């Protein structure tokens, strides 16, 4: 009779729980049971070999009887040729043992067995789980797990193992509401007394309800006649980087990653951010100025979603990179074309329609949450930031 091997995980968030104890009684254990933890969450993983039970009914019965009374959840999978490894990163300020247990149960529900755990950050709450499961696209698994992640109130991304991913070479970001916490055009519009009108158009354009090019032309027209020095006032008084922005940029530089900002906003702001943050490349729209005042027009080709994607491809080819070496972050519908072309394409605090279409999301995390998706720990991030300054 054919013999079968099983990968098993058992976990609990009950204080003082020991899910590994019950696994010790399994026949055919291959090596010791490994127990790992994060907060109150305790994970036990093990492998059972040489069981003549292709359905796993006997194993399931044993685990149910041994673990049910303790409130410990469990999952198992027959080890098969063609299985592959993944890693899942769960993060967010509210991530705790209970929420991590919900994540682990959802992973089991997708046929994925948790085989390891690594804490990336305790202060920020970021955990990396290693997984075994059927061959599948990581971003498709992430999408399938999205309802469970939203229910748990955490960000969750299923990704290839680190040893299967090349070193990233390019980080490209949108500016307004991604790198920055504001929409620059809305802040300029306040000086013209039309902020509410402009902001309403911006909101609809970023949610994909309006053509971006047409909406930009309409909004810029409403700025006609403003003194040029309003732009300096907005930059000095209103421009605030999103939490985690500097940490992300500095760490990327320490890793040798080129950093680019492409924006449907304006060069007045990207030029200054380029100097301030030591960015490698920027592209944005040029506001026309005549006799010290805004004319209400944009000069040259408008930077829309298509041009952002073109920028990404051109920089990728110039640097000799592949798609899986690209990291892209954006929040609006005009960012989706470039997000779709990146190995790690992230919608950041995005509009609902953008979240639906993006392969990965950061909803509950700050901008530097992208660093944990790369598998970096806080200690590694600190060293890389220091390297960027030398």
Long-range contacts (C-beta under 8 A, 24 or more apart in sequence): 1-52, 2-52, 2-54, 3-49, 3-50, 3-51, 3-52, 4-50, 4-51, 4-52, 4-53, 4-54, 4-56, 4-78, 4-79, 5-30, 5-47, 5-48, 5-49, 5-50, 5-51, 5-78, 5-79, 6-47, 6-48, 6-51, 6-56, 6-59, 6-76, 6-77, 6-78, 6-79, 7-45, 7-47, 7-76, 7-77, 7-79, 7-113, 7-115, 7-132, 8-45, 8-46, 8-47, 8-48, 8-59, 8-63, 8-74, 8-75, 8-76, 8-113, 9-43, 9-44, 9-45, 9-74, 9-75, 9-76, 9-104, 9-108, 9-113, 9-114, 9-115, 10-43, 10-44, 10-45, 10-63, 10-67, 10-72, 10-73, 10-74, 11-41, 11-42, 11-43, 11-44, 11-72, 11-73, 11-74, 11-101, 11-104, 11-114, 12-41, 12-42, 12-70, 12-71, 12-72, 12-73, 12-101, 13-39, 13-40, 13-41, 13-42, 13-96, 13-97, 13-98, 13-100, 13-101, 14-40, 14-70, 14-71, 14-72, 15-40, 17-42, 17-70, 17-71, 17-72, 18-42, 19-43, 19-44, 19-67, 19-70, 19-72, 19-74, 20-44, 20-46, 22-63, 22-66, 22-67, 22-70, 22-72, 25-62, 25-66, 26-59, 26-62, 27-51, 34-116, 36-116, 36-117, 37-117, 38-97, 38-100, 38-117, 38-119, 38-127, 39-96, 39-97, 39-100, 40-96, 40-97, 40-98, 41-96, 41-97, 41-98, 41-100, 41-101, 41-104, 43-104, 43-114, 43-117, 45-113, 45-114, 45-115, 45-116, 47-79, 54-78, 73-101, 73-104, 73-105, 73-108, 74-108, 75-104, 75-105, 75-107, 75-108, 75-113, 75-114, 76-113, 77-111, 77-112, 77-113, 77-132, 77-133, 79-132, 80-134, 82-134, 82-135, 83-132, 83-133, 83-134, 83-135, 84-132, 84-133, 84-134, 84-135, 84-136, 85-115, 85-130, 85-131, 85-132, 85-161, 86-112, 86-130, 86-131, 86-132, 86-133, 86-138, 86-141, 86-158, 86-159, 86-160, 86-161, 87-128, 87-129, 87-130, 87-131, 87-158, 87-159, 87-160, 87-161, 87-162, 87-375, 88-112, 88-128, 88-129, 88-131, 88-156, 88-157, 88-158, 88-159, 89-120, 89-126, 89-127, 89-128, 89-129, 89-155, 89-156, 89-157, 89-159, 89-372, 89-373, 89-375, 90-126, 90-127, 90-129, 90-149, 90-154, 90-155, 90-156, 91-120, 91-121, 91-124, 91-125, 91-126, 91-127, 91-154, 91-155, 91-364, 91-365, 91-369, 91-372, 91-373, 92-125, 92-153, 92-154, 92-155, 92-363, 92-364, 92-365, 92-369, 93-124, 93-125, 93-364, 93-365, 94-125, 94-153, 94-154, 94-364, 95-125, 95-126, 95-127, 95-154, 96-125, 99-152, 99-153, 99-154, 100-127, 102-148, 102-151, 102-152, 103-129, 103-148, 103-149, 103-152, 103-154, 103-156, 104-129, 105-148, 106-145, 106-148, 106-149, 106-152, 107-131, 107-145, 109-148, 110-141, 110-144, 110-145, 112-141, 112-158, 119-377, 120-372, 120-375, 120-376, 120-377, 120-378, 121-372, 121-377, 121-378, 123-378, 124-369, 124-372, 124-378, 126-369, 126-372, 128-372, 128-375, 130-161, 131-158, 139-359, 139-360, 142-359, 142-360, 143-359, 146-361, 150-363, 153-364, 154-364, 155-361, 155-362, 155-363, 155-364, 155-365, 155-369, 157-360, 157-373, 159-344, 159-373, 162-375, 165-324, 165-343, 166-322, 166-324, 166-325, 167-255, 167-256, 167-325, 168-252, 168-255, 168-257, 168-325, 168-326, 168-327, 168-343, 168-344, 168-374, 169-256, 169-257, 169-258, 169-319, 169-321, 169-325, 169-326, 170-257, 170-258, 170-259, 170-260, 170-312, 170-315, 170-316, 170-319, 170-321, 170-325, 170-326, 170-327, 171-248, 171-249, 171-252, 171-257, 171-258, 171-259, 171-260, 171-327, 171-328, 171-329, 172-259, 172-260, 172-261, 172-262, 172-311, 172-312, 172-315, 172-326, 172-327, 172-328, 172-329, 172-338, 172-342, 173-259, 173-260, 173-261, 173-262, 173-328, 173-329, 173-330, 174-261, 174-262, 174-263, 174-264, 174-308, 174-329, 174-330, 174-331, 174-332, 174-335, 175-261, 175-262, 175-263, 175-265, 175-269, 175-270, 175-273, 175-284, 176-263, 176-264, 176-265, 177-206, 177-242, 177-331, 177-332, 177-349, 178-242, 178-329, 178-330, 178-331, 178-335, 178-348, 178-349, 178-367, 179-241, 179-242, 179-245, 179-261, 179-273, 179-367, 180-239, 180-240, 180-241, 180-242, 180-245, 180-269, 181-240, 181-241, 181-242, 181-243, 182-238, 182-239, 182-240, 183-265, 184-234, 184-238, 184-239, 184-265, 184-266, 184-269, 185-219, 185-220, 185-223, 185-265, 185-266, 187-234, 187-238, 187-239, 188-223, 188-226, 188-230, 188-231, 188-234, 189-219, 189-222, 189-223, 191-226, 191-230, 191-233, 191-234, 192-222, 192-223, 192-225, 192-226, 194-222, 197-222, 198-222, 203-351, 205-332, 205-333, 205-334, 206-331, 206-332, 206-333, 206-334, 206-351, 206-354, 207-332, 207-333, 207-351, 207-352, 207-353, 207-354, 208-332, 208-333, 208-336, 208-351, 208-353, 208-354, 212-264, 212-302, 212-304, 212-305, 212-333, 212-334, 213-302, 213-304, 216-264, 216-285, 216-298, 216-302, 216-304, 217-298, 217-302, 220-287, 220-294, 220-296, 220-297, 220-298, 221-296, 221-297, 222-296, 223-287, 223-294, 223-296, 224-294, 224-295, 224-296, 225-293, 225-294, 225-296, 226-293, 226-294, 227-292, 227-293, 227-294, 228-289, 228-292, 228-293, 228-294, 229-292, 230-294, 231-266, 231-268, 231-269, 231-287, 235-268, 235-269, 235-272, 239-269, 242-366, 242-367, 243-366, 243-367, 243-368, 244-365, 244-366, 244-367, 244-368, 244-369, 245-277, 245-367, 245-368, 246-277, 247-367, 247-368, 247-371, 247-381, 247-385, 248-367, 248-368, 248-370, 248-371, 249-277, 249-278, 249-279, 250-384, 250-385, 250-388, 250-389, 251-368, 251-371, 251-376, 251-381, 251-384, 251-385, 251-388, 252-327, 253-278, 253-388, 254-383, 254-384, 254-385, 254-386, 254-387, 254-388, 255-384, 257-327, 258-315, 258-319, 260-311, 260-315, 262-303, 262-307, 262-308, 262-311, 262-312, 262-338, 263-303, 264-302, 264-303, 264-304, 264-308, 264-332, 264-334, 281-311, 281-315, 283-307, 283-308, 283-311, 304-334, 305-333, 305-334, 305-335, 305-336, 305-337, 305-338, 306-337, 308-334, 308-335, 308-337, 308-338, 309-337, 309-338, 309-340, 309-341, 311-338, 312-338, 312-341, 312-342, 313-341, 327-370, 327-374, 329-362, 329-367, 329-370, 330-354, 344-370, 344-373, 344-374, 346-370, 346-373
